[in-house]
């Protein structure tokens, strides 16, 4: 039998019995589409998901500071240090910070002693809290050395009794600051009990805050934190020759492990669900082909009586099962590519064309192999039927 005739005959038989194959086609198509989406967008989505997950625990945040007991040093970083750290690859944010553990704060007759932080706009990218009301300190506030402030949750509670403070004027030390925003979200103790002002304003107006004591940094992916930490140490040590042993860079490996575990668990669940879907599709092909052999027993017997060899009959049914799987795979590929195009715009992630093409090729090859494996047993069973017994089958 010619190859063209074989494919033509099998294709007509598949079309004739297409209703029987609906569930099988749907299962394999869904599995293939899911595989293409996961394979193509896996790294990009994982990175995006990681950015959101690590916000909860600040897993990719690092802090550079001085250990003054280890090696004497005045304990300051310079603007050049901040500029050099920003040039390190994968560094998402670098925020210089000056701070006081306590400062006198007053609103009308209410007084309290919160902490004071001098920050720039990059600081908010390294911390969990977000703006609850108003706005955060921005570049214009830093450049203009403005007398504005943002309040942590406890400061709002103590000075304002929980009322909205945005637009109000408070006294910090002997100076007046306008409240431009309040913080919401998860806040650790230092943040919720502190007042935040532009770093330039703090350096100009408060004694002891001129020098940068700490630098907060955030890396764009948890997989690069250890590497980035080594680069930070290398950069800062090169800038402070003779005082290398006093530089410390704090990071949070246990937080990274928790975020990784969460991301991998979600990915594993999705992959397992797709695998089950595809396996069920393969079992469905086997069952459908066995049912088809049962319905076409007399046809098989007649073919063998007319001289058809076992390998020809086996090849016919094997081709049918492969065509079913391949057609389902092609539908899945189309659905997968369309899904990738939609999701990459919605999630704002970059998808490599080469990665997409590779996923499509692998998906089609896998469905073809699935069809061959699933149809192998039914094909062998059909080829080994006794012609006389098959022709007598009712």
N, C-alpha and C positions, 0 to 999 in steps of 0.2 A: 504494500500500500504506500502510495506517495505521501510525503509529509504534508503537502497542501491539502490533499483529500482527507487526511486524518484530522487536521485542524478544522477544516470546513465542516466535516460531519460532527465532530465533537461540539463545535460552536452552535450548530443548529440544535443539537440535543440539549445543550445548556439553555438556550433561549426557549425551547419548547417546555422545559421544566422549571422555568425561572421562578414561578410562584413557590415551588418546593424549597428553593434556595434562599428565600428572603431573609430569614433569621440568621442563616450562616453568613450571608453577604454583609448584613448589618453589623454582626459581631466583629468580623475581621476588619471591616472598614473603620469602625470606631477604634479598635485596637491600633491599627496602622496610623490613623490620624493622630491619636494620642502619642504614639511613639515619635512621630515627626515633630510634634509640638514640644515634647519633653527633650528630645535630643537636640533640637535646634535652639530652643530658648532656655534650656536648662541652666547654663552658666549665667546668662543675663538675668533670668528671673531669680536665681539663687542669690546673686549679688544684690538685686533690688530688694528681695525679701530680707536679706541680711542687714541692709541699711535700716529697714524698719524694725527688725527684731533687736538689733544691738542698741537701738535707742533706749529700749526698756532697761537695759543694764549697763549702758555705756561701755559695751564690750571692746570696742575698737578705740577707746580713748586712752591717751597716755598723758603723763604729767612729768615735766622736767623740773627738778629743783636741786638745791644744794644741801649736802650733808655737812654742816659746818663743823661737826665734831670729828669727822674723818680727816679733813685737810683744811687748814685755815684759808678762807677766802672771804672777801667782802660780801659775797652772796648775791651777786646780781648778774643778770643776763643783759645783753645789749640788743639794740634794734637790728644790728647786723646778724645776730643769732637768729632772730625771727625771720629775717629775709632769707637766710640760707636754709632754714628748715622748710620754708615754703617751696623751695626748689626740689626737695626730695620727692621722687615719684610716688604716686598713690597717696600723697598727703592731702587729705580733704580740707582740713582747717588747721591753722596755727594761731593760737590766741594768747598774747602776753597778758599777764594778770598782776595787779598790785592789790594788796589787801591789808586791812586792819581787823584784829579780832573783835574790837568793840569801839563804838563811837556814840556820842550823845545825839539822840534824835528826838524831835519834839513836834507835835501837832497840837496847836492851841495849848491846852493845859496838860496834855498827856505826854509823858516822857518815857523813853525806853532806851536800851543800849544794844542795838543790833550790830552785826558785823558790817564792814564796808568793803566793797569790791570795786576796783577800777578796771573796766573791760572795754573791748571794742566789739564791733559787730560779729567778728569771727567766733567770739566766745560762745554764742548761743548754739553754734553748730557742734560744739563739743559737749553739750550738756543735755540732760533729759527734759527739763521743763520747757514749756512753750508759753507764748503770750496768752493770757486769759482775757485781759481787757486792755485797751489802748494799743501801744506798740512797744517794741524793744529799742534799745540803743542802737543807732545806725551810724554809718560812715559820716554823715553830716554833723552829727552830735560830737563825734570825736574830733573832726577837723575844726569845728567851730568852738571847741572847748565849752560846750553849753552846760548850763546849770540845770540839768534834768536828771531824773532817776527812775529806776524800776524797782519795785518792791517784791520781796518774797512773801509767801503766804502768812507766816507768823507776824511779820512786820505790819501787814494789813490788819491782822486781827488785833494786835496790841495797840496800835496808834489810831485806828479808825473803827474798831469794833466790828469789823467785817463789812462796813459800808464801802461803796465805790470811791477810791481815792484819786482816780484819774482827773487831772486838772487842778488838784489841790496843791498847796505849797507847804512844805515841811522844812524844819530847821535841821540841818546836819552839821554838828559842830556849831560854828557861829555863822553858817552860811545858809541861804535859802535855795531850795531846789524844788522845781516843779515836777510832780509825779506824772510821767507819761505812759506808764503801763504797770500791770501786775502779772505775776507768774502763775501758771496753772500746771497741771500734770504732776508727775512724780518728782518730788523735791527732797533731796537729802538735807540733813540738819543745817549745814553751812549755807545752803542756798535759801531755804525757807526763812531763816532768821537774819537775812542780810539785805542791805540796800546796794543797788548797782548804779554807778555813775560812769560817765565816759572816762577812759583811762587818762587822757590828756588833762582833763579837769582835776582828777585825783592827784596826778603828778605835780600840778601847778599849785594846788591849794592846801594839800594835807602833808604835814611833816612826816618824813619817813617813807613816803610812797613814790619817790622819784625813780628809784631803781626797780627794774623788773625782777621779781623774786621767783615767779613761777611761769611756766609756759605750758598751756594745755594744747594737745594735738589730737586729731582724729584721723584715722586711716580709712580708706574707702572700702576695705574688705578685711574680714577677720583673718583670712589666710595670709595676709601680708603684715600682720602686726609685729611678729617677731623680727622679720627682716627690717621693717621700718624702725623698730626700736634700736637695732644695731646701727642703722644709718644715723639716727638722731644722736646716739652716744658718740659716734665717730665725728660727726659734724661739730658738736659742742666741745668735745675734747680738743679738736684741732684749733678751736677759737679761744680756748683758755689753757694754753700751754703752761705746765707746771702745777696745775690744779685739777688734773684729770680725775684723780681718785675721789674728789668731792662731788662729782656730778652724779646725779641719780635720775633714772627715768622709770617711773612707776607705770606698770600696765596690769591688766587683769586677766590672766590666762584661764582661770576657772570660769569667768563669765563667758569667755570665748568658747570654751568647751560646751557650756550650756546652750549657747546660741547655735553652735554647730550641730549639736545633738537634735535640737528642735527642727532645724532646716533639713537635716538628713532623714529624720523620721517622716516628715511630710513627703519628701521626695521618694523614700522607700515605699510609703503607702501608695502613692500614685503609680509607681512602676509596677508594684505587685498587682494593683487593680487592673492595669493594662495587660499584664502577663496572663492573668486569669481570663480576661476577656478574649485574648487571642487563642489561648489553649482551648477554651470552650468552643471557639469558632472552628478550630481544627477537629475537635471531637464531633462537632456538628457536621462537618464535611464527611467524616467517616460514616456517621449514622445515615446521612442522606444517600451516600454512595451505596451502602449496604442495602438500603431500601430500594434504590434504583436497580440494583442487581436482582433483588427478589422479584421486582415487577417485570424485568426483562430476561427472566430465566429461559423462557422458550426461544427468545431472540438469540441468546448466547448459544443455546443448543443447536439452533439452525445454522448459525455461522460456523460452528465447529464441524457440523455435518457436511457443510459445503467446502470444507478444507481450510478454514481459518486456523492459523497456528496459535498456540497458547500465548506466545509473546506479543502477537498482534492484538489479541483481546485484552491482555493486561495493559498494553500501551494505550489502547483506546480509553479505558476507564481511568488510567492514570492521567492522561491528557485532560479528560473532563474535570477531574478533581483539581488539577493544576490551574485550568482556566477559571474555575469558580473562585479559587483563592486569589488568583492574579487580578481578576476583574474587581473583586472586593478590595484588594490592595490598591488598585488604581483609583477607585472611588475614595478610599481613605487618604491617599496621597493628595488628591484634589482638595478634600475637606481640610486636611492638615495644613497645606500651603495657605489656603484662604484664612484659616484660623491664626496662623503665624502672622500674616499680614495685618489682621485686625488687632491682635494682642500687642504686637510690637509698638503700634501707635498709641493704644490705650495705656500700656505700661511704661511707655517712653524708654524702651530699651533698644539697643542696637543688635541686629541679627546679621551674621555673616552669610553672604550668598553661597560661599563654598560649603559652609556647615549645612545650610538648607539643602543644597544639591546632594551632599553626601547622605543626609538623612533620607531623602527621597529614594536614592539608589538602594540603600540598605533596606528600607521598608519594602520595596518591590521584590528584592531578592529574598527577603525573609518570607513574604507571602507565597512566593513561588515554591520555596523549600517546604513551607507548611503544607501546601497543596500536595506536593509529592509524598511527603511523609504520611499525611492523613489518608491519602488515597491508595497507599501501597498495599495494605491488607485487603481492602475490598477488591482491588485489581487482581491480586494473586488468587483470591477466592473465586473470582469470576473466571479466570483463565484455567483453573483446575477442575471446573465442572465436567461431569461426564455428559457427553452430547446426547446419548439416548435418554438418560434420566431427565436431563434438562428439557428435552422436547416433550416429554410426557407430563411435565409439571403443569398443574392447573392453578 
